[in-house]
Amino acid sequence: MTTHHAPEGAPQGDTCVALVPIFRGLSAGQQAEVAAFARPVKVTPGEQIVRAGSDTRRLLVVHSGSVRVVHLLETGRERVLRVLGQGDVVGEASFVLGRRPEHYVYAETDAELCTFDHADLARLVAKYPGIALRMLQVQSERLASAERMLAAMSGADVGARVAAYLLDVPARLGADGDPAFELPMAKKDVASFLGTTPETFSRRLRELVDDGVIETEGRRRIVIRDVEELIRRAGPAPTPER
């Protein structure tokens, strides 16, 4: 990967740390201490940031722009798993579990990131255990999301997959009190992720709109008007093992 390092003393680190959920429990002074370990990096569209199976164990925080997390199928085709934006983090699994990266990460747009080396992060976690706790919470949230999607994907109902996916996209409450969000990637990529065609994905969205479950605005913005109905259409949540 060709990276372009920002100049020393750039204010990006402090801002970057403040954006990250796993660091929000720290005081301003503690966040400044964390920021001292951040290494700012700039990347261009299509640039590889993380290679699956590499020895690199870094925590990466998206400061601006977006990056995509990609899984390479046995057929050689790439499948987009997630598109990350400002404040999103990738690489915590490698740190928490001690594993090599399982996926590739590419720049979707021009992007700026803050990176933390494994050794530096280990020292920070030793000093501030709350960081590790928050990392585990993030992993648990992603696991719950993956379980929901796995349950939906195991069935033949594309509508359930679409509903489950929409429930798992981070949303914010709009002025009217309903959750709303922008699709994090193009509809064709969402369709690929859900194992269906763009046409079928669009039809399922239209059905949800016609039934008053969601409302679409522009090309990517979605407002959920009936959360309970969307949950019902996603199907039952997986039952935890006892």
C-alpha positions as a printed NumPy array, in Angstrom:
array([[  0.   ,   0.   ,   0.   ],
       [  1.287,   3.457,  -0.868],
       [  0.432,   5.87 ,   1.903],
       [  0.918,   9.578,   2.22 ],
       [  1.665,  10.641,   5.772],
       [  0.334,  13.896,   7.077],
       [  2.845,  16.339,   8.527],
       [  3.874,  16.03 ,  12.161],
       [  1.724,  18.015,  14.547],
       [ -1.387,  17.858,  12.365],
       [ -4.514,  18.316,  14.503],
       [ -6.166,  15.334,  12.875],
       [ -5.222,  12.929,  15.692],
       [ -7.187,  14.687,  18.434],
       [-10.275,  15.014,  16.265],
       [ -9.946,  11.433,  15.112],
       [ -9.773,  10.063,  18.661],
       [-12.797,  12.078,  19.766],
       [-14.845,  10.521,  16.95 ],
       [-14.218,   6.917,  17.99 ],
       [-16.762,   5.196,  20.284],
       [-14.093,   3.095,  22.028],
       [-12.299,   6.275,  23.152],
       [-15.321,   8.391,  24.105],
       [-15.267,   7.238,  27.724],
       [-11.878,   8.859,  28.224],
       [-11.374,  12.371,  29.514],
       [-10.121,  15.102,  27.198],
       [ -6.638,  14.741,  28.664],
       [ -6.662,  10.979,  28.218],
       [ -7.89 ,  11.366,  24.63 ],
       [ -4.981,  13.723,  23.966],
       [ -2.633,  11.062,  25.305],
       [ -4.192,   8.477,  22.982],
       [ -3.904,  10.898,  20.064],
       [ -0.141,  11.069,  20.58 ],
       [  0.044,   7.438,  19.417],
       [ -2.064,   8.044,  16.283],
       [ -0.323,   7.963,  12.913],
       [ -2.28 ,   9.9  ,  10.265],
       [ -2.446,   8.367,   6.79 ],
       [ -3.982,   9.577,   3.53 ],
       [ -5.177,   7.173,   0.822],
       [ -6.69 ,   7.51 ,  -2.628],
       [ -9.659,   5.633,  -4.195],
       [ -8.904,   1.948,  -4.794],
       [ -5.776,   1.959,  -2.644],
       [ -5.286,  -1.161,  -0.52 ],
       [ -5.1  ,  -0.342,   3.186],
       [ -5.17 ,  -3.831,   4.723],
       [ -4.303,  -7.168,   3.104],
       [ -5.937, -10.357,   4.37 ],
       [ -3.452, -12.672,   6.078],
       [ -0.775, -10.02 ,   6.515],
       [  1.287,  -9.641,   9.674],
       [ -0.024,  -6.113,  10.123],
       [ -1.991,  -5.698,  13.331],
       [ -3.249,  -2.156,  13.424],
       [ -6.361,  -0.367,  14.551],
       [ -7.555,   1.992,  11.834],
       [ -9.963,   4.868,  12.401],
       [-11.65 ,   6.622,   9.473],
       [-11.267,  10.371,   9.96 ],
       [-12.771,  11.436,   6.625],
       [-13.912,   9.775,   3.414],
       [-14.918,   6.114,   3.272],
       [-13.275,   2.694,   2.979],
       [-14.712,  -0.702,   2.089],
       [-14.1  ,  -4.02 ,   3.818],
       [-13.961,  -6.849,   1.273],
       [-14.006, -10.638,   1.576],
       [-12.34 , -12.637,  -1.192],
       [-14.484, -15.646,  -2.147],
       [-12.99 , -18.98 ,  -3.186],
       [-14.116, -18.217,  -6.724],
       [-11.834, -15.188,  -6.736],
       [-14.724, -12.732,  -6.665],
       [-14.812,  -9.971,  -4.081],
       [-17.77 ,  -9.418,  -1.804],
       [-18.198,  -6.069,  -0.049],
       [-18.966,  -6.642,   3.636],
       [-19.062,  -3.117,   4.95 ],
       [-18.4  ,   0.448,   3.919],
       [-16.974,   2.526,   6.763],
       [-17.247,   6.267,   7.21 ],
       [-16.139,   8.938,   9.647],
       [-15.523,   7.582,  13.148],
       [-15.771,   3.921,  12.12 ],
       [-13.045,   1.515,  13.17 ],
       [-11.52 ,  -1.546,  11.537],
       [ -8.903,  -3.901,  12.925],
       [-10.105,  -4.292,  16.507],
       [-10.752,  -8.005,  15.938],
       [ -7.086,  -8.553,  15.083],
       [ -6.113,  -6.759,  18.258],
       [ -8.634,  -8.385,  20.609],
       [ -8.322, -11.917,  19.199],
       [ -4.685, -11.77 ,  18.111],
       [ -5.548, -12.915,  14.613],
       [ -4.228, -11.829,  11.263],
       [ -6.634,  -9.705,   9.211],
       [ -9.304, -11.841,   7.547],
       [-10.448,  -9.285,   5.007],
       [ -9.064,  -6.708,   2.608],
       [ -9.682,  -3.014,   3.169],
       [ -9.63 ,  -0.538,   0.279],
       [-10.198,   3.182,   0.038],
       [-13.625,   3.875,  -1.453],
       [-12.895,   7.607,  -1.797],
       [-10.055,   9.917,  -0.914],
       [ -9.758,   9.219,   2.792],
       [ -7.775,  10.152,   5.864],
       [ -7.265,   7.621,   8.637],
       [ -5.579,   7.426,  12.014],
       [ -3.7  ,   4.188,  12.675],
       [ -2.574,   2.688,  15.961],
       [  0.081,  -0.034,  16.055],
       [ -0.687,  -3.133,  18.1  ],
       [  2.117,  -2.491,  20.599],
       [  1.012,   1.103,  21.218],
       [ -2.6  ,   0.082,  21.622],
       [ -1.63 ,  -2.689,  24.034],
       [  0.05 ,  -0.108,  26.277],
       [ -3.006,   2.121,  26.138],
       [ -5.343,  -0.738,  27.014],
       [ -3.131,  -1.694,  29.959],
       [ -3.436,   1.868,  31.251],
       [ -7.107,   2.36 ,  30.357],
       [ -8.924,  -1.015,  30.567],
       [-12.16 ,   0.644,  29.515],
       [-10.843,   0.768,  25.949],
       [-10.652,  -3.041,  25.816],
       [-14.141,  -3.335,  27.32 ],
       [-15.546,  -1.044,  24.665],
       [-13.741,  -3.038,  21.945],
       [-15.413,  -6.208,  23.216],
       [-18.775,  -4.447,  23.229],
       [-18.256,  -3.394,  19.612],
       [-17.361,  -6.976,  18.694],
       [-20.474,  -8.252,  20.476],
       [-22.644,  -5.781,  18.589],
       [-21.133,  -6.894,  15.281],
       [-21.602, -10.549,  16.243],
       [-25.276,  -9.949,  17.01 ],
       [-25.627,  -8.18 ,  13.662],
       [-23.865, -11.05 ,  11.876],
       [-26.113, -13.598,  13.58 ],
       [-29.21 , -11.703,  12.479],
       [-27.94 , -11.558,   8.911],
       [-26.914, -15.229,   8.972],
       [-30.383, -16.226,  10.117],
       [-31.938, -14.157,   7.334],
       [-29.457, -15.32 ,   4.687],
       [-30.079, -18.986,   5.524],
       [-33.64 , -18.657,   4.297],
       [-34.913, -18.203,   0.78 ],
       [-36.883, -15.033,   1.602],
       [-35.024, -12.094,   0.106],
       [-37.476,  -9.774,   1.863],
       [-36.236, -11.01 ,   5.245],
       [-32.64 , -10.389,   4.209],
       [-33.464,  -6.847,   3.125],
       [-35.35 ,  -6.12 ,   6.344],
       [-32.535,  -7.528,   8.496],
       [-29.975,  -5.477,   6.599],
       [-31.942,  -2.235,   6.997],
       [-32.254,  -2.859,  10.73 ],
       [-28.494,  -3.218,  11.068],
       [-27.473,  -0.021,   9.275],
       [-26.581,   2.608,  11.913],
       [-29.331,   5.231,  11.992],
       [-30.058,   8.537,  13.654],
       [-33.422,   9.888,  14.734],
       [-34.733,  12.509,  12.346],
       [-36.676,  15.642,  13.224],
       [-39.87 ,  13.576,  13.109],
       [-38.501,  11.027,  15.575],
       [-38.106,   8.206,  13.061],
       [-34.708,   6.557,  12.454],
       [-33.075,   7.501,   9.17 ],
       [-29.802,   6.701,   7.426],
       [-27.937,   6.7  ,   4.139],
       [-27.223,   3.33 ,   2.558],
       [-23.478,   2.912,   3.184],
       [-22.838,   1.536,  -0.297],
       [-24.405,   1.5  ,  -3.746],
       [-27.572,  -0.555,  -4.149],
       [-25.82 ,  -2.988,  -6.472],
       [-23.263,  -3.672,  -3.721],
       [-25.987,  -4.115,  -1.118],
       [-27.711,  -6.569,  -3.46 ],
       [-24.467,  -8.507,  -3.898],
       [-23.963,  -8.592,  -0.139],
       [-27.493,  -9.974,   0.316],
       [-27.039, -12.594,  -2.394],
       [-29.626, -11.178,  -4.763],
       [-29.868,  -8.993,  -7.862],
       [-30.13 ,  -5.189,  -7.921],
       [-33.561,  -5.53 ,  -9.533],
       [-34.867,  -7.804,  -6.782],
       [-33.401,  -5.596,  -4.074],
       [-35.116,  -2.552,  -5.6  ],
       [-38.439,  -4.426,  -5.774],
       [-38.235,  -5.403,  -2.109],
       [-37.487,  -1.824,  -1.162],
       [-40.48 ,  -0.681,  -3.207],
       [-42.709,  -3.195,  -1.418],
       [-41.602,  -1.797,   1.935],
       [-42.312,   1.729,   0.706],
       [-45.754,   0.775,  -0.635],
       [-46.622,  -0.88 ,   2.685],
       [-45.576,   2.202,   4.652],
       [-42.715,   0.43 ,   6.431],
       [-39.992,   2.71 ,   5.061],
       [-39.698,   5.871,   3.016],
       [-36.925,   6.566,   0.525],
       [-35.465,   9.988,  -0.167],
       [-33.104,  10.432,  -3.082],
       [-30.84 ,   7.572,  -4.14 ],
       [-29.678,   6.297,  -0.751],
       [-31.537,   7.892,   2.155],
       [-34.043,   5.673,   3.955],
       [-36.422,   6.57 ,   6.793],
       [-37.899,   3.695,   8.814],
       [-41.55 ,   4.508,   9.505],
       [-42.548,   1.233,  11.168],
       [-39.67 ,  -0.335,  13.102],
       [-41.797,  -3.101,  14.628],
       [-43.046,  -4.236,  11.22 ],
       [-39.512,  -4.207,   9.829],
       [-38.39 ,  -6.385,  12.74 ],
       [-41.284,  -8.759,  12.074],
       [-40.337,  -9.062,   8.409],
       [-36.689,  -9.727,   9.307],
       [-37.825, -12.857,  11.132],
       [-37.045, -14.091,  14.645],
       [-33.692, -13.252,  16.173],
       [-31.355, -16.211,  16.675],
       [-31.792, -17.921,  20.059],
       [-28.598, -17.867,  22.178],
       [-27.123, -21.271,  22.971],
       [-27.467, -22.402,  26.599]])
